[in-house]
Amino acid sequence: MNHQEIFEKIKDLLSRHVQINVDNLDYGTHLTIDRTDIWLESDPNELTIGYGLSHVHYDSKHDNLRRAIEILFNLLTKRKRITTYFKGDKIFKERTEIELQQDQFEHFGTTMTWWFPFWRRTTKEIKFQDPTIEFSKVENEIKEIYKLM
């Protein structure tokens, strides 16, 4: 099964459990989940999983699409820790992690800007975001997608 078929299966699953927005663009399809920073995109060459500005590209010929699905559903069904770094009152970096188990986190992505007042003291703020979907509600559907691979 190619990445575009997987994208369609995921889109169908998500549409049954959360409010989604789908935009058909010149280069592919972009899907966002309402009231979250989670998004995914499919173009002719790859599947992209994103949270805010952080995102990971999965080339259907070279990358493990199982891993892409795992990360997407971890973003949806697990708590996220967002660490925002400031210089003065300007945000210059944000780190996103997924809580796999109690106090065990997996790094998803870090975004950073290069234009900030570097001479200011660095402070940080940590926020947690609850899961978007309960794992038990989508577990069987996720397993069905894995079986198709």
CORGI-V974923 format. One record per helix or strand of 3 or more residues. SS is the DSSP state (A for helix, B for strand). FROM is the first residue (numbers start at 0). TO is the last residue. If there is no record, write none. Layout:
ss=SS from=FROM to=TO
ss=SS from=FROM to=TO
//
This chain:
ss=A from=2 to=16
ss=B from=19 to=23
ss=B from=27 to=32
ss=B from=37 to=42
ss=B from=45 to=50
ss=B from=53 to=58
ss=A from=64 to=76
ss=B from=79 to=86
ss=B from=89 to=100
ss=B from=103 to=111
ss=B from=121 to=128
ss=A from=134 to=146
//
